[in-house]
Amino acid sequence: MLVNAADMLKDAEAGHYALGAFNTNNLEWTLSILKAAEETKSPLIIQCTGGAAKWMGSFKVCADMVKACIDALNITVPVALHLDHGTYEQCLACIEAGFTSIMYDGSHEETFQINLDRTKELVELAHSKGLSIEAEVGGIGGTEDGVTSNGELADPAQCKQIADLGVDFLACGIGNIHGVYPADWAGLSFERLAEIKAEVGDLPLVLHGGTGIPVDQIQKAISMGVAKINVNTDLQLVFAAATREYIEAGKDQQGKGYDPRKLLKPGRDAIVERTKELMEEFGSVNKA
Ligand code: 13P
C-alpha cells in the first residue's frame, strides 16, 4: 500500500521509534528493502535521489517500479515513496511521476529567504495533491576534496520558521554527515537537537547520514524526537562486500556463476538482512 509519510512519522514521533528511509538505486535494492519491511512488519519509507532516478531512467520509472514491486511481492505494510534532497524542479517532477512524498532541500539556496519562500510554495502544492513534504535547515556536511567537515548545526530559530510553514517533517543538521564518518568525528550534538526540538514541538525530525552512527547515539536521537533516519551508504557497502566475496571466491567463473541472477544474489540477500537489522535498531519492527 503506497501512502504519504505524514501519519506514519507522526506515529513514530509519538511512539518514540524511527522509520528507516532507505535509498533505492535499482530493482535489486527496491525488492530487498520491501522484503525486509514485510518480513519485519515495519512501515517503510523508500526514497530516491535525482541522481538515482537518472540512473534508472526517470522518476516515473522509479515510481512505476516501486508500485509494481509492491504488487508483485504482495506487500501489506504501508510504504511511502519519497524524493530525497530534491531541487524545486525535481519536486514538481516527482509530484507528476506519482511519488507520495517529497523533500525540498533549500539549504543550498543563496539565502535562507529563498529556502523559506520555495518551501512555503511547495508545502501548499504538495498538500493540495495529498503528498507529504520534508524541508531542510542547515546543510548536511560530507567529504569534499578530501576534507571532511563535522557537519553543520542548524539554527533553531530558522527551524521554527520552516516548521511554521506546515512541513510534515524537518531535516536539520546536528553534526551528522553523509557517507562514512571519519575516525575523529565529533558525534551528534544532542544539545543542538534539544534546542531545535524545543522550538518545533512535536514535528518529526529527520536524521540524514544514518550510515555508521553508533547505535547508542541513534537511539538517544530517537528518544529526543528523531523519527526518520536516512540510510544509503550502509546498504551500498553491504552489497559491495557480498559481491566482492562472491567474485573473490571465483564463483562467477564456476558453471553459470556469471548469470546476473547468481552474481547479484549475495548482494541482494545482504541488503535484506542489513535492512532488517537497522529496522530493529530504529524500533520500527511490528509497528505496521
Ligand atoms: P548515508 O549515505 O550517509 O547513509 O546518508 C543517506 C542520506 O542521508 C540520504 O539523504
Residues whose N, C-alpha, C, O or C-beta is under 5 A from the ligand:
A	BS01	13P	D84 I177 H178 G179 H208 G209 G210 T211 N230 V231 N232 T233 D234
